[in-house]
């Protein structure tokens, strides 16, 4: 009876904290920030500089396997980012990290957001003294 070799195990995907991601964006680090969400979710609000892809073909065409990629979605309970990271890694993308806090953690910290809802929410907040 022949044994079937198990596929090689990949190291776990590194996680990026909000503060580390913010510092990298503030420095202008060369990274691709990818929001794994629905089209509607991305249009509503996202971290400035983020990209979103409607399908895997567009994703793989736009990202080089050597790109430094950070993937996020709405929050720690959203699994869209985990699924997207898995697809990227299955296609040979190794420089992929995960920002699990997502847009909710980012926005709750008062950090800038873009999208159709960004101006509306900022305009509806009471002025601070």
C-alpha positions in Angstrom: 0.0 0.0 0.0 1.5 3.4 -1.0 1.3 6.3 1.3 -0.1 9.6 0.0 2.1 12.5 0.9 0.4 15.4 2.6 0.7 18.8 0.9 3.3 21.1 2.4 2.0 23.2 5.2 2.1 26.9 4.7 3.0 29.1 7.6 0.0 31.0 9.1 -1.0 34.2 7.5 0.5 37.2 9.5 -1.9 39.5 11.1 -1.5 43.3 11.0 -2.9 45.5 13.8 -4.7 48.8 13.1 -1.7 50.8 14.4 0.8 48.9 12.2 -1.4 49.3 9.2 -1.9 53.0 9.9 1.8 53.5 10.2 2.5 51.7 7.0 -0.1 53.8 5.1 1.2 57.0 6.7 4.8 56.2 5.6 3.5 55.4 2.1 4.8 51.8 2.2 4.4 50.0 -1.2 1.5 47.7 -0.4 -1.8 46.7 -1.9 -4.7 47.1 0.5 -7.6 44.9 -0.6 -11.1 45.0 0.8 -12.8 41.6 0.6 -16.5 42.6 0.6 -19.5 43.0 -1.6 -19.4 45.8 -4.3 -22.1 47.6 -2.2 -19.9 47.4 1.0 -16.9 48.7 -0.8 -18.8 51.6 -2.3 -20.3 52.5 1.1 -17.0 52.8 2.9 -13.5 51.6 2.8 -10.0 52.5 4.1 -8.5 55.2 1.7 -6.2 53.6 -0.9 -8.1 50.3 -0.8 -8.9 48.3 -3.9 -11.8 45.9 -4.5 -12.3 43.3 -7.2 -15.5 41.9 -8.5 -14.0 38.6 -9.4 -10.9 36.5 -9.1 -9.9 37.1 -12.7 -9.6 40.8 -12.1 -7.9 40.2 -8.8 -5.2 37.9 -10.2 -4.7 40.3 -13.2 -4.2 43.3 -11.0 -1.9 41.9 -8.3 1.6 40.6 -8.8 2.7 37.6 -6.9 5.5 39.7 -5.5 3.2 42.4 -4.2 2.9 43.1 -0.5 -0.8 42.6 0.1 -3.0 43.3 3.2 -6.5 42.0 3.1 -9.4 43.1 5.3 -13.2 43.1 5.4 -15.8 44.4 7.8 -14.6 43.1 11.2 -13.2 40.1 13.1 -16.4 38.1 12.5 -16.3 38.5 8.7 -14.8 35.6 6.9 -14.6 37.1 3.4 -11.0 38.2 4.0 -10.0 34.8 5.2 -11.5 33.2 2.1 -9.8 35.7 -0.2 -6.4 35.2 1.6 -6.8 31.4 1.0 -7.5 31.9 -2.7 -4.5 34.2 -3.0 -2.2 31.8 -1.3 -3.5 28.9 -3.4 -2.5 30.9 -6.5 1.1 31.4 -5.2 0.8 34.8 -3.5 3.0 34.5 -0.4 3.3 38.1 0.8 -0.2 38.3 2.1 -1.2 39.6 5.6 -4.6 40.0 7.3 -6.0 43.1 9.0 -8.8 41.3 11.0 -10.2 44.4 12.7 -11.5 45.6 9.3 -13.4 48.7 8.4 -15.4 48.8 11.7 -12.3 48.8 13.9 -10.7 51.4 11.6 -13.7 53.7 11.7 -14.3 53.3 15.4 -10.8 54.6 16.0 -11.7 57.8 14.1 -9.5 57.1 11.2 -10.4 58.3 7.7 -12.7 56.4 5.5 -13.8 56.9 1.9 -17.0 55.9 0.1 -20.6 57.0 -0.4 -21.3 56.9 3.4 -18.1 58.6 4.5 -19.2 62.2 4.0 -22.8 61.5 5.1 -21.6 60.1 8.5 -19.1 62.8 9.1 -21.7 65.5 8.3 -24.2 63.9 10.7 -21.9 63.8 13.7 -22.4 66.5 16.3 -19.5 69.0 16.5 -16.9 68.4 19.2 -16.0 71.1 21.6 
